Amino acid sequence: MILKTEHLSHKYGSNWAIRDINMEITYPGVIGLLGSNGAGKSTTMNIICGALNQTEGDVYINGINLRQAPEDARKEIGFLPQVPPLYPDLTIDEYLIYCAELRMVSKDKIKSALEEAKERCGIAHFSSRLIKNLSGGYRQRVGIAQAIIHKPKLVVLDEPTNGLDPNQLIEARKLIREIAETHTILLSSHILSEISLLCKEIIMIESGRVVFSDSMDAFNNYVQAKSMLMRMDHPPSTTELLKINGINSVEFLTDKQVRVYFDGSHDDISVRLVEASVAGGWRLQEIHLDKGLLDDIFKQLSIQVAQ
């Protein structure tokens, strides 16, 4: 058990920011913490990382109760907040050595920990460069390096790809996936597409409560698909497609790709479309369900909470 929360709750004044947050993570990989702005993600992360004392409930890091043994539990946590806690007038080496000392890495292991963190994050060739002279993408790499230098079991990343350009985004995602091979990463974001690219499992918080906790595939399939995408070499006309029982609307995306909307069972519609393709010589190359848009699922779950 790498992370477990039991009935985690916190209030500011008389208002509950989060209520009864229960989660359990037992394996390496990237787990997404999803929620709109103000949903309670930051409060949850700050409590998990020991930066905020909860009003109620318990947090266990690698089986250690954070409230009862905070020093031991924090040794197993690496944290990268949304704004990396960097000191711009230090070199990369100076900063990471300082972070290793803060994390109580023993003196005889600091050098090897430093070199390993730099190598993993692709910043070894900039060891003596001042942090203020680094690009945004490399500053983010330094931030991740400080979060893993003490080899924690749990790494918490808060909006780690915000503000990066497209090339930096690709590099950051690759780095996160590589680190997830040996660490458990709890990645917070309100950007649905980012969560879907990086995470296999997600936990969604809305209005301070967990409203979804399952695989990314289950999340994608939460809203039942009512459309199919087809790619054909010789597609039929809209009129011909509408003659097929169950199809109520047709949308041509390109001259060879079409989206069909249907009622009833998707299995029945698939069979009818394949049969019609064979009979009509459409040369069907691809057919699959058009999964619900992440934004639509997000809205549906949010509406359920509001009700």
Backbone as numpy.savetxt, mean C-alpha at the origin, in Angstrom:
# Nx Ny Nz CAx CAy CAz Cx Cy Cz
4.20 -13.57 14.98 3.35 -12.38 14.98 4.24 -11.13 14.98
4.23 -10.38 13.90 5.08 -9.21 13.78 4.37 -7.96 14.30
3.09 -7.82 13.99 2.30 -6.70 14.50 0.91 -7.17 14.85
0.46 -6.76 16.03 -0.91 -7.06 16.44 -1.45 -5.88 17.24
-2.65 -5.45 16.90 -3.32 -4.45 17.72 -4.65 -5.03 18.20
-4.98 -4.73 19.44 -6.23 -5.23 20.04 -7.04 -4.05 20.57
-8.19 -3.84 19.97 -9.12 -2.80 20.42 -8.43 -1.44 20.57
-7.56 -1.13 19.63 -6.80 0.11 19.69 -7.73 1.30 19.47
-7.72 2.21 20.43 -8.61 3.37 20.37 -7.88 4.59 20.92
-8.23 5.75 20.35 -7.62 6.98 20.86 -8.58 8.15 20.61
-8.63 9.05 21.57 -9.46 10.24 21.39 -8.69 11.50 21.73
-9.02 12.54 21.00 -8.50 13.87 21.26 -9.63 14.67 21.88
-9.46 15.03 23.16 -10.56 15.68 23.87 -11.68 14.68 24.06
-12.85 15.01 23.54 -14.01 14.10 23.69 -14.31 13.34 22.41
-13.48 13.55 21.38 -13.75 12.92 20.08 -12.80 11.75 19.83
-13.36 10.61 19.45 -12.57 9.44 19.13 -11.97 9.59 17.73
-10.66 9.54 17.64 -9.98 9.57 16.34 -9.98 8.19 15.71
-9.73 7.15 16.50 -9.83 5.76 16.05 -10.55 4.97 17.13
-11.22 3.91 16.72 -12.01 3.13 17.68 -11.94 1.66 17.30
-11.45 0.83 18.25 -11.44 -0.63 18.08 -10.72 -1.06 16.80
-9.49 -0.60 16.63 -8.68 -1.02 15.49 -8.00 -2.34 15.84
-8.39 -3.40 15.14 -7.81 -4.72 15.34 -7.13 -5.17 14.05
-5.85 -5.50 14.15 -5.13 -6.04 12.99 -4.07 -7.02 13.47
-3.71 -7.94 12.61 -2.66 -8.90 12.93 -1.89 -9.23 11.66
-0.58 -9.04 11.72 0.30 -9.30 10.58 1.39 -10.26 11.02
1.56 -11.34 10.28 2.46 -12.40 10.74 3.55 -12.76 9.73
3.68 -12.01 8.63 4.58 -12.44 7.57 5.24 -11.22 6.92
6.40 -11.43 6.25 7.03 -10.34 5.49 6.19 -9.96 4.28
6.41 -8.77 3.77 5.67 -8.29 2.61 5.17 -6.88 2.86
4.43 -6.35 1.88 3.89 -5.00 1.99 2.40 -5.07 2.27
2.00 -4.50 3.39 0.59 -4.42 3.77 0.18 -2.96 3.70
-0.87 -2.69 2.96 -1.30 -1.31 2.78 -2.26 -0.87 3.87
-2.03 0.32 4.39 -2.96 0.96 5.32 -3.62 2.09 4.54
-4.85 1.87 4.16 -5.54 2.75 3.22 -6.63 3.54 3.94
-6.80 4.77 3.52 -7.87 5.59 4.09 -7.79 7.00 3.56
-8.91 7.68 3.55 -8.92 9.06 3.09 -8.23 9.95 4.12
-7.95 11.18 3.74 -7.35 12.12 4.69 -8.28 12.32 5.88
-7.73 12.21 7.08 -8.53 12.36 8.29 -9.21 11.10 8.76
-8.91 9.97 8.10 -9.59 8.71 8.45 -9.08 8.11 9.75
-7.85 8.47 10.16 -7.26 7.89 11.36 -5.97 7.15 11.12
-5.45 7.20 9.89 -4.21 6.47 9.56 -3.03 6.98 10.37
-2.84 8.29 10.40 -1.67 8.85 11.08 -1.72 8.57 12.58
-2.89 8.68 13.17 -3.03 8.37 14.59 -2.66 6.92 14.85
-3.15 6.02 14.01 -2.84 4.60 14.15 -1.35 4.35 14.04
-0.71 4.94 13.04 0.73 4.74 12.84 1.55 5.33 13.98
1.17 6.50 14.44 1.92 7.13 15.53 1.86 6.29 16.81
0.73 5.65 17.04 0.60 4.77 18.21 1.45 3.52 18.01
1.36 2.91 16.83 2.12 1.69 16.55 3.62 1.94 16.69
4.07 3.13 16.29 5.50 3.45 16.34 5.95 3.99 17.69
5.02 4.10 18.63 5.39 4.55 19.97 5.51 6.04 20.12
5.03 6.81 19.14 5.11 8.27 19.22 3.89 8.87 19.92
2.88 8.06 20.16 1.65 8.53 20.79 1.10 7.41 21.67
0.73 7.75 22.89 0.14 6.75 23.79 -1.36 6.66 23.55
-1.83 5.44 23.30 -3.23 5.23 23.01 -4.10 5.44 24.25
-5.36 5.74 24.01 -6.33 5.87 25.10 -6.74 4.51 25.61
-6.96 3.59 24.70 -7.36 2.22 25.05 -6.70 1.23 24.10
-6.63 -0.03 24.53 -6.14 -1.10 23.68 -4.65 -1.35 23.81
-4.17 -2.34 23.04 -2.78 -2.76 23.13 -2.17 -2.92 21.74
-0.84 -2.71 21.69 -0.05 -2.92 20.48 1.07 -3.89 20.81
1.24 -4.92 19.97 2.32 -5.89 20.15 3.22 -5.85 18.91
4.52 -5.64 19.14 5.50 -5.65 18.08 6.41 -6.86 18.29
6.37 -7.78 17.34 7.15 -9.03 17.46 6.84 -9.72 18.80
5.59 -9.66 19.21 5.14 -10.31 20.43 5.36 -9.51 21.70
5.94 -8.30 21.59 6.25 -7.48 22.76 5.17 -6.40 22.91
4.63 -6.28 24.11 3.62 -5.26 24.38 4.30 -3.89 24.42
3.91 -3.02 23.50 4.57 -1.72 23.35 4.42 -0.86 24.59
3.31 -0.95 25.26 3.08 -0.12 26.45 3.87 -0.65 27.65
3.96 -1.96 27.76 4.63 -2.57 28.92 6.15 -2.58 28.77
6.65 -2.74 27.56 8.10 -2.79 27.33 8.44 -1.94 26.11
8.28 -0.61 26.22 8.43 0.26 25.06 9.81 0.23 24.43
10.87 0.14 25.23 12.21 0.16 24.67 12.49 -1.08 23.83
12.10 -2.24 24.35 12.30 -3.48 23.61 11.46 -3.51 22.33
10.23 -3.02 22.42 9.34 -3.04 21.26 9.84 -2.09 20.17
10.33 -0.93 20.56 10.77 0.06 19.58 12.02 -0.38 18.82
12.79 -1.28 19.40 13.95 -1.81 18.68 13.54 -2.57 17.44
12.28 -3.03 17.42 11.78 -3.83 16.30 11.01 -3.00 15.29
11.05 -1.66 15.45 10.27 -0.77 14.57 11.20 0.18 13.82
10.97 0.31 12.53 11.59 1.35 11.71 10.49 2.24 11.17
10.68 3.55 11.19 9.60 4.46 10.82 10.10 5.55 9.89
9.41 5.71 8.76 9.67 6.82 7.86 8.40 7.66 7.79
8.36 8.81 8.48 7.18 9.67 8.40 7.07 10.31 7.03
5.95 10.98 6.80 5.69 11.57 5.49 6.78 12.57 5.10
7.26 13.33 6.07 8.40 14.22 5.85 9.61 13.57 6.51
10.56 13.03 5.72 11.70 12.31 6.30 12.46 13.16 7.31
12.83 12.59 8.46 13.51 13.35 9.53 15.00 13.51 9.25
15.33 14.27 8.21 16.72 14.38 7.77 17.39 15.63 8.34
18.70 15.56 8.46 19.51 16.72 8.85 20.33 17.12 7.62
19.91 18.17 6.92 20.49 18.49 5.61 21.96 18.85 5.63
22.49 19.30 6.77 23.90 19.70 6.81 24.84 18.56 7.19
24.29 17.34 7.33 25.12 16.17 7.58 25.31 15.40 6.28
26.41 14.66 6.20 26.58 13.74 5.08 25.71 12.51 5.33
25.55 11.70 4.30 24.76 10.47 4.45 25.36 9.60 5.55
26.66 9.41 5.53 27.31 8.57 6.55 27.11 9.14 7.95
27.33 10.43 8.11 27.17 11.05 9.43 25.75 10.87 9.95
24.79 11.08 9.08 23.39 10.98 9.49 23.01 9.55 9.86
23.41 8.59 9.03 23.02 7.20 9.29 23.74 6.63 10.51
24.98 7.04 10.75 25.67 6.61 11.98 24.94 7.16 13.20
24.53 8.41 13.11 23.75 9.03 14.20 22.45 8.24 14.44
21.76 7.87 13.36 20.51 7.11 13.49 20.76 5.74 14.10
21.87 5.09 13.70 22.20 3.78 14.25 22.46 3.88 15.76
23.12 4.95 16.18 23.37 5.15 17.61 22.07 5.39 18.36
21.17 6.16 17.76 19.86 6.39 18.38 19.10 5.08 18.55
19.25 4.18 17.58 18.55 2.89 17.61 19.32 1.86 18.43
20.35 2.30 19.12 21.13 1.46 20.04 21.77 0.26 19.35
22.21 0.47 18.10 23.01 -0.54 17.44 24.37 -0.55 18.12
24.87 -1.74 18.48 26.14 -1.82 19.21 27.28 -1.27 18.35
28.26 -0.66 18.98 29.34 0.04 18.26 30.07 -0.87 17.28
30.25 -2.14 17.67 30.99 -3.04 16.79 30.18 -3.47 15.56
28.88 -3.13 15.52 28.04 -3.51 14.38 27.60 -2.32 13.54
27.93 -1.10 13.99 27.46 0.09 13.29 28.01 0.15 11.86
29.30 -0.14 11.68 29.89 -0.03 10.35 29.23 -0.98 9.37
29.05 -2.24 9.76 28.43 -3.22 8.85 26.96 -2.87 8.59
26.27 -2.37 9.65 24.87 -1.97 9.48 24.75 -0.79 8.51
25.70 0.14 8.63 25.73 1.31 7.76 25.92 0.90 6.30
26.92 0.06 6.06 27.21 -0.34 4.69 26.06 -1.14 4.08
25.44 -1.99 4.88 24.33 -2.80 4.37 23.13 -1.93 4.02
22.80 -0.97 4.90 21.66 -0.08 4.64 21.90 0.76 3.39
23.12 1.28 3.25 23.43 2.09 2.07 23.36 1.26 0.80
23.88 0.06 0.85 23.88 -0.81 -0.32 22.45 -1.16 -0.73
21.63 -1.51 0.24 20.25 -1.90 -0.06 19.45 -0.74 -0.65
19.76 0.47 -0.20 19.00 1.63 -0.65 19.66 2.35 -1.83
20.78 1.82 -2.32 21.42 2.38 -3.50 22.00 3.76 -3.31
22.58 4.02 -2.13 23.14 5.35 -1.85 24.61 5.28 -1.44
25.24 4.12 -1.59 26.64 3.96 -1.14 27.58 4.90 -1.87
27.30 5.20 -3.14 28.20 6.06 -3.92 28.08 7.54 -3.54
27.11 7.86 -2.65 26.95 9.24 -2.20 27.29 9.40 -0.71
28.06 8.48 -0.16 28.29 8.42 1.29 28.73 9.74 1.90
29.59 10.48 1.20 30.15 11.70 1.77 29.44 12.96 1.29
28.34 12.79 0.57 27.62 13.96 0.06 26.67 14.51 1.12
26.57 15.84 1.21 25.63 16.45 2.13 24.20 16.15 1.69
23.36 15.86 2.66 21.98 15.50 2.36 21.26 16.63 1.62
21.59 17.86 1.94 20.91 19.00 1.29 21.23 19.07 -0.21
22.25 18.38 -0.65 22.62 18.40 -2.06 22.06 17.20 -2.83
21.21 16.41 -2.19 20.61 15.25 -2.84 19.28 15.62 -3.48
18.89 14.87 -4.51 17.57 15.04 -5.12 16.50 14.49 -4.18
15.24 14.79 -4.49 14.14 14.31 -3.65 14.10 12.80 -3.56
14.37 12.13 -4.69 14.35 10.67 -4.68 15.43 10.08 -3.80
16.62 10.66 -3.82 17.71 10.14 -2.99 17.51 10.50 -1.52
16.90 11.63 -1.24 16.56 11.94 0.16 15.59 10.89 0.72
14.66 10.49 -0.14 13.71 9.46 0.29 14.44 8.14 0.56
15.44 7.82 -0.24 16.23 6.61 -0.02 16.98 6.69 1.31
17.52 7.86 1.63 18.20 8.03 2.91 17.20 7.84 4.05
15.99 8.37 3.86 14.95 8.19 4.87 14.61 6.73 5.10
14.54 5.96 4.01 14.27 4.53 4.15 15.46 3.83 4.81
16.68 4.25 4.46 17.87 3.64 5.06 17.88 3.80 6.57
17.50 4.99 7.07 17.48 5.18 8.52 16.40 4.32 9.20
15.37 3.96 8.43 14.30 3.14 8.99 14.67 1.66 9.07
15.69 1.23 8.30 16.04 -0.19 8.29 17.44 -0.47 8.84
18.18 0.57 9.24 19.58 0.37 9.61 19.75 -0.56 10.81
18.75 -0.61 11.67 18.84 -1.47 12.87 18.14 -2.82 12.66
17.77 -3.10 11.40 17.15 -4.37 11.00 15.90 -4.69 11.82
14.93 -3.79 11.79 13.70 -4.04 12.55 12.82 -5.07 11.88
11.95 -5.68 12.64 10.98 -6.62 12.07 9.90 -5.88 11.27
9.51 -4.70 11.79 8.41 -3.94 11.19 8.93 -2.59 10.70
8.64 -2.27 9.44 9.00 -0.96 8.88 7.69 -0.26 8.50
7.49 0.92 9.05 6.27 1.70 8.79 6.63 2.87 7.90
5.98 2.94 6.73 6.25 4.00 5.75 4.98 4.82 5.54
5.06 6.10 5.82 3.91 6.99 5.70 4.01 7.79 4.39
3.14 7.47 3.43 3.11 8.16 2.14 4.52 8.25 1.54
5.23 7.14 1.36 6.64 7.20 0.96 6.90 7.66 -0.47
5.87 7.69 -1.32 6.11 8.08 -2.71 5.54 9.46 -3.04
5.03 10.15 -2.04 4.49 11.49 -2.29 5.58 12.45 -2.77
5.26 13.25 -3.78 6.17 14.29 -4.23 7.30 13.82 -5.13
7.32 12.54 -5.51 8.38 12.04 -6.37 7.95 12.13 -7.84
8.93 12.35 -8.71 8.60 12.39 -10.14 8.45 10.95 -10.65
7.97 10.76 -11.88 7.70 9.39 -12.38 8.89 8.44 -12.29
10.09 8.90 -12.63 11.27 8.03 -12.54 11.60 7.68 -11.10
11.49 8.67 -10.21 11.75 8.43 -8.79 10.70 7.47 -8.20
9.46 7.59 -8.69 8.39 6.69 -8.24 8.74 5.25 -8.54
9.18 4.99 -9.75 9.53 3.62 -10.16 10.65 3.08 -9.28
11.67 3.89 -9.04 12.80 3.47 -8.21 12.36 3.21 -6.76
11.50 4.10 -6.23 11.05 3.94 -4.85 10.22 2.66 -4.69
9.36 2.38 -5.64 8.54 1.16 -5.57 9.43 -0.08 -5.62
10.42 -0.06 -6.49 11.33 -1.19 -6.60 12.06 -1.41 -5.27
12.52 -0.33 -4.65 13.22 -0.43 -3.38 12.32 -0.98 -2.29
11.09 -0.51 -2.23 10.14 -0.98 -1.21 9.88 -2.48 -1.38
9.71 -2.92 -2.63 9.48 -4.35 -2.87 10.68 -5.20 -2.43
11.87 -4.69 -2.69 13.08 -5.43 -2.30 13.19 -5.53 -0.78
12.93 -4.46 -0.08 12.99 -4.47 1.39 11.93 -5.40 1.96
10.78 -5.47 1.29 9.68 -6.31 1.77 9.99 -7.80 1.69
11.04 -8.16 0.98 11.42 -9.58 0.93 11.90 -10.08 2.28
12.45 -9.19 3.11 12.99 -9.61 4.41 12.37 -8.86 5.58
11.51 -7.88 5.31 10.87 -7.11 6.37 9.36 -7.09 6.14
8.64 -6.81 7.21 7.22 -6.52 7.07 7.06 -5.02 6.96
6.42 -4.56 5.90 6.24 -3.14 5.67 4.76 -2.78 5.79
4.46 -1.84 6.67 3.12 -1.27 6.76 3.18 0.07 6.04
2.53 0.13 4.90 2.64 1.30 4.03 1.32 2.06 4.03
1.37 3.31 4.45 0.17 4.13 4.52 0.05 4.99 3.28
-1.16 5.10 2.75 -1.40 5.98 1.62 -2.90 6.23 1.48
-3.23 7.38 0.87 -4.62 7.62 0.49 -4.77 7.52 -1.02
-3.65 7.16 -1.70 -3.67 7.02 -3.15 -3.92 5.55 -3.50
-5.08 5.27 -4.04 -5.50 3.89 -4.27 -4.60 3.17 -5.26
-4.20 3.86 -6.31 -3.37 3.20 -7.32 -2.02 2.79 -6.74
-1.48 3.58 -5.82 -0.19 3.26 -5.22 -0.30 2.00 -4.36
-1.37 1.91 -3.59 -1.61 0.73 -2.77 -1.75 -0.51 -3.65
-2.48 -0.39 -4.76 -2.71 -1.56 -5.62 -1.43 -2.03 -6.28
-0.48 -1.13 -6.54 0.77 -1.50 -7.18 1.73 -2.20 -6.22
1.67 -1.85 -4.95 2.68 -2.31 -4.00 2.21 -3.40 -3.04
0.92 -3.48 -2.80 0.43 -4.31 -1.69 -0.38 -5.52 -2.17
-0.21 -6.62 -1.47 -1.04 -7.80 -1.69 -2.18 -7.88 -0.67
-1.95 -7.28 0.47 -2.96 -7.24 1.53 -3.20 -5.78 1.91
-4.44 -5.44 2.25 -4.72 -4.08 2.67 -5.65 -4.05 3.88
-5.47 -2.99 4.65 -6.36 -2.68 5.76 -6.88 -1.27 5.49
-8.18 -1.12 5.43 -8.76 0.19 5.14 -9.45 0.75 6.37
-9.10 1.99 6.70 -9.69 2.69 7.84 -10.51 3.86 7.32
-11.72 3.97 7.80 -12.56 5.12 7.50 -13.28 5.54 8.78
-13.29 6.84 9.04 -13.93 7.40 10.24 -13.44 6.70 11.50
-12.15 6.35 11.51 -11.54 5.80 12.71 -11.78 4.33 12.94
-12.39 3.63 12.00 -12.68 2.20 12.16 -12.20 1.41 10.95
-11.86 0.14 11.19 -11.48 -0.74 10.09 -12.74 -1.15 9.34
-12.76 -0.85 8.04 -13.93 -1.20 7.24 -13.63 -2.30 6.24
-12.34 -2.61 6.07 -11.96 -3.69 5.17 -10.58 -4.20 5.55
-10.42 -5.52 5.58 -9.12 -6.13 5.85 -9.06 -7.46 5.12
-8.35 -7.47 4.00 -8.30 -8.69 3.18 -7.25 -8.49 2.08
-7.23 -9.39 1.11 -6.26 -9.30 0.02 -6.64 -8.21 -0.96
-5.65 -7.79 -1.77 -5.91 -6.79 -2.80 -6.90 -7.32 -3.82
-6.82 -8.61 -4.13 -7.76 -9.20 -5.08 -9.19 -9.12 -4.55
-9.35 -9.41 -3.25 -10.69 -9.34 -2.65 -11.21 -7.91 -2.69
-10.32 -6.95 -2.48 -10.71 -5.54 -2.54 -11.16 -5.17 -3.95
-10.38 -5.61 -4.95 -10.73 -5.31 -6.34 -12.08 -5.90 -6.73
-12.41 -7.06 -6.14 -13.64 -7.75 -6.50 -14.80 -7.41 -5.58
-14.60 -6.43 -4.70 -15.64 -6.10 -3.72 -16.92 -5.64 -4.41
-16.75 -4.83 -5.43 -17.89 -4.43 -6.25 -17.98 -5.38 -7.43
-19.10 -6.07 -7.56 -19.25 -7.08 -8.60 -19.16 -6.45 -9.99
-18.33 -7.04 -10.83 -18.16 -6.52 -12.18 -19.42 -6.73 -13.00
-19.77 -5.71 -13.76 -20.93 -5.80 -14.65 -20.55 -5.43 -16.08
-19.27 -5.57 -16.38 -18.82 -5.30 -17.74 -17.66 -6.22 -18.08
-17.46 -6.41 -19.37 -16.36 -7.24 -19.86 -15.59 -6.48 -20.93
-14.30 -6.77 -20.99 -13.46 -6.21 -22.05 -13.15 -7.31 -23.06
-13.29 -6.98 -24.33 -13.03 -7.94 -25.40 -12.08 -7.31 -26.41
-11.17 -8.13 -26.92 -10.28 -7.69 -28.00 -10.41 -8.69 -29.15
-10.72 -8.16 -30.34 -11.00 -9.01 -31.49 -10.29 -8.47 -32.72
-9.96 -9.37 -33.64 -9.37 -8.94 -34.91 -10.42 -8.36 -35.85
-11.63 -8.94 -35.80 -12.71 -8.48 -36.67 -13.97 -8.26 -35.85
-14.02 -7.20 -35.07 -15.16 -6.99 -34.17 -16.46 -6.73 -34.93
-17.57 -7.14 -34.34 -18.88 -6.90 -34.96 -19.34 -5.47 -34.70
-20.48 -5.13 -35.20 -21.06 -3.81 -34.97 -21.72 -3.76 -33.60
-21.98 -2.55 -33.12 -22.69 -2.38 -31.86 -24.05 -3.06 -31.91
-24.74 -2.91 -33.01 -26.07 -3.51 -33.17 -26.01 -5.02 -33.01
-25.00 -5.64 -33.61 -24.87 -7.10 -33.53 -24.61 -7.56 -32.10
-23.78 -6.80 -31.38 -23.49 -7.16 -29.99 -24.73 -7.02 -29.11
-25.52 -5.98 -29.37 -26.71 -5.74 -28.55 -27.79 -6.80 -28.76
-27.68 -7.57 -29.83 -28.65 -8.65 -30.06 -28.42 -9.84 -29.12
-27.22 -9.91 -28.52 -26.91 -11.04 -27.63 -27.66 -10.86 -26.31
-28.36 -11.89 -25.90 -29.20 -11.84 -24.69 -28.35 -11.49 -23.46
-28.74 -10.43 -22.73 -28.07 -10.04 -21.49 -27.20 -8.80 -21.64
-26.79 -8.49 -22.87 -25.96 -7.30 -23.09 -26.85 -6.08 -23.27
-26.61 -5.05 -22.47 -27.48 -3.86 -22.51 -26.78 -2.60 -22.98
-25.44 -2.64 -23.12 -24.73 -1.46 -23.57 -23.37 -1.87 -24.13
-22.88 -1.10 -25.10 -21.61 -1.42 -25.75 -20.79 -0.13 -25.89
-19.49 -0.24 -25.62 -18.60 0.92 -25.73 -17.32 0.50 -26.45
-17.07 1.04 -27.64 -15.84 0.74 -28.36 -14.72 1.64 -27.85
-13.65 1.01 -27.33 -12.51 1.76 -26.81 -11.49 2.04 -27.91
-11.29 1.06 -28.79 -10.48 1.22 -30.00 -11.22 0.50 -31.11
-10.62 0.44 -32.28 -11.29 -0.26 -33.37 -11.30 -1.77 -33.18
-10.51 -2.27 -32.21 -10.45 -3.71 -31.96 -10.80 -4.10 -30.51
-10.99 -3.11 -29.65 -11.29 -3.40 -28.25 -12.63 -2.78 -27.87
-13.46 -3.57 -27.19 -14.80 -3.11 -26.85 -15.13 -3.52 -25.42
-15.88 -2.66 -24.74 -16.40 -2.99 -23.41 -17.89 -3.23 -23.55
-18.35 -4.38 -23.04 -19.78 -4.68 -23.08 -20.31 -4.72 -21.65
-21.46 -4.11 -21.43 -22.12 -4.10 -20.13 -23.26 -5.11 -20.17
-23.44 -5.82 -19.07 -24.39 -6.91 -19.10 -25.15 -7.04 -17.79
-26.26 -7.78 -17.85 -27.04 -8.18 -16.67 -26.92 -9.69 -16.55
-27.07 -10.19 -15.31 -27.05 -11.62 -15.10 -25.66 -12.17 -14.85
-25.50 -13.48 -15.07 -24.25 -14.18 -14.78 -23.19 -13.89 -15.83
-21.98 -13.55 -15.35 -20.89 -13.30 -16.31 -20.46 -14.57 -17.03
-20.65 -15.74 -16.37 -20.32 -17.01 -17.03 -21.20 -17.23 -18.26
-22.51 -16.96 -18.11 -23.43 -17.14 -19.23 -23.09 -16.18 -20.37
-22.79 -14.93 -20.01 -22.47 -13.93 -21.03 -21.19 -14.32 -21.77
-20.20 -14.82 -21.02 -18.93 -15.23 -21.64 -19.17 -16.31 -22.68
-19.97 -17.31 -22.32 -20.26 -18.41 -23.24 -20.95 -17.88 -24.50
-21.92 -16.98 -24.33 -22.65 -16.44 -25.48 -21.73 -15.64 -26.40
-20.83 -14.87 -25.79 -19.92 -14.06 -26.59 -18.92 -14.93 -27.37
-18.41 -15.97 -26.71 -17.47 -16.87 -27.38 -18.17 -17.60 -28.53
-19.38 -18.06 -28.27 -20.13 -18.76 -29.32 -20.41 -17.83 -30.50
-20.79 -16.57 -30.19 -21.08 -15.61 -31.25 -19.82 -15.26 -32.04
-18.68 -15.23 -31.35 -17.42 -14.93 -32.02 -17.06 -16.02 -33.02
-17.25 -17.27 -32.61 -16.94 -18.39 -33.50 -17.87 -18.36 -34.72
-19.16 -18.13 -34.44 -20.14 -18.13 -35.53 -19.94 -16.94 -36.47
-19.54 -15.81 -35.93 -19.45 -14.60 -36.75 -18.06 -14.30 -37.27
-17.07 -15.12 -36.90 -15.72 -14.90 -37.38 -15.05 -13.66 -36.82
-15.31 -13.35 -35.55 -14.75 -12.13 -34.94 -13.26 -12.29 -34.62
-12.82 -13.53 -34.53 -11.44 -13.85 -34.12 -11.13 -13.21 -32.75
-11.86 -13.67 -31.76 -11.71 -13.19 -30.39 -10.33 -13.55 -29.85
-9.57 -12.55 -29.40 -8.22 -12.75 -28.87 -8.18 -12.71 -27.34
-9.10 -11.97 -26.76 -9.06 -11.80 -25.29 -10.44 -11.41 -24.79
-10.82 -11.97 -23.63 -12.06 -11.59 -22.97 -11.87 -11.76 -21.47
-12.22 -10.75 -20.73 -12.10 -10.86 -19.26 -13.01 -9.85 -18.58
-13.31 -10.13 -17.32 -14.15 -9.23 -16.53 -13.44 -7.90 -16.34
-14.21 -6.84 -16.40 -13.70 -5.50 -16.15 -13.92 -5.20 -14.67
-12.87 -5.32 -13.88 -13.01 -5.19 -12.42 -13.44 -3.78 -12.04
-14.16 -3.71 -10.92 -14.61 -2.42 -10.43 -13.45 -1.47 -10.19
-13.63 -0.21 -10.48 -12.59 0.77 -10.25 -12.32 0.91 -8.76
-11.05 1.05 -8.41 -10.69 1.21 -7.01 -11.42 2.38 -6.37
-11.55 3.47 -7.10 -12.23 4.64 -6.55 -13.69 4.32 -6.21
-14.33 3.50 -7.06 -15.72 3.14 -6.81 -15.84 2.30 -5.54
-14.90 1.38 -5.35 -14.91 0.53 -4.16 -14.68 1.38 -2.92
-13.71 2.27 -3.01 -13.39 3.16 -1.90 -14.63 3.97 -1.49
-15.33 4.50 -2.48 -16.53 5.30 -2.21 -17.62 4.44 -1.56
-17.78 3.22 -2.05 -18.82 2.36 -1.52 -18.56 2.02 -0.06
-17.29 1.68 0.27 -16.96 1.38 1.65 -17.12 2.62 2.54
-16.75 3.78 2.04 -16.88 5.02 2.81 -18.34 5.35 3.08
-19.19 5.14 2.07 -20.62 5.40 2.24 -21.22 4.48 3.29
-20.79 3.22 3.30 -21.31 2.27 4.29 -20.98 2.73 5.70
-19.77 3.27 5.90 -19.40 3.76 7.22 -20.26 4.94 7.62
-20.48 5.86 6.68 -21.26 7.05 6.95 -22.69 6.71 7.35
-23.22 5.62 6.76 -24.58 5.23 7.06 -24.70 4.53 8.41
